[in-house]
């Protein structure tokens, strides 16, 4: 997959990233993988956009989830 500059990200993807950040800050008890899945549906992301979220939030998801258990 080709890397694109941040300015090239779709509006929906930008909104999803912002929303995920807000939800994670406001509700640290929520599972990160569920928040990312909710964002994918909420912002009607394409498969490529969903993969971007999965790839870029993977470190947050696995690192935080393991730390909470």
C-alpha positions in Angstrom: 0.0 0.0 0.0 1.3 3.4 -0.9 1.9 5.9 1.9 0.1 9.2 1.5 0.8 12.5 3.3 -1.6 13.4 6.1 -3.1 16.1 3.9 -4.2 13.4 1.4 -6.3 11.5 4.0 -10.0 11.6 3.4 -12.2 13.8 5.5 -14.0 10.7 7.0 -10.7 9.1 7.9 -9.5 12.4 9.5 -12.8 12.6 11.5 -12.4 8.9 12.5 -8.9 9.4 13.8 -10.0 12.5 15.8 -13.0 10.7 17.2 -10.9 7.6 18.3 -8.5 9.9 20.1 -11.3 11.6 21.9 -13.0 8.4 22.9 -9.8 6.9 24.1 -9.1 9.9 26.3 -12.6 10.2 27.7 -13.1 6.4 28.2 -9.8 4.7 28.8 -11.7 1.6 30.0 -13.0 0.9 26.5 -11.2 -1.7 24.5 -9.2 0.0 21.8 -10.0 -2.6 19.1 -13.7 -2.0 19.7 -13.3 1.8 19.4 -11.5 1.4 16.1 -14.2 -1.0 14.8 -16.9 1.5 15.9 -15.1 4.3 14.1 -14.9 2.2 10.9 -18.7 1.8 10.9 -19.5 5.3 12.2 -17.5 7.1 9.5 -18.3 4.6 6.7 -14.6 4.0 6.0 -13.4 2.1 2.9 -11.5 -1.1 3.3 -8.2 0.8 2.7 -9.1 3.4 5.3 -10.0 0.7 7.8 -6.7 -1.1 7.1 -4.9 2.3 7.8 -6.6 2.5 11.2 -5.9 -1.1 12.0 -2.2 -0.7 11.1 -1.6 2.7 12.7 -3.6 2.0 15.9 -2.2 -1.6 16.3 0.5 -0.4 18.7 -1.9 1.5 20.8 -4.4 -1.4 20.8 -2.0 -4.1 21.7 0.2 -2.0 24.1 -2.7 -0.6 26.0 -4.8 -3.7 26.2 -2.0 -5.8 27.5 -1.2 -3.1 30.1 -4.8 -3.2 31.4 -4.9 -6.9 32.1 
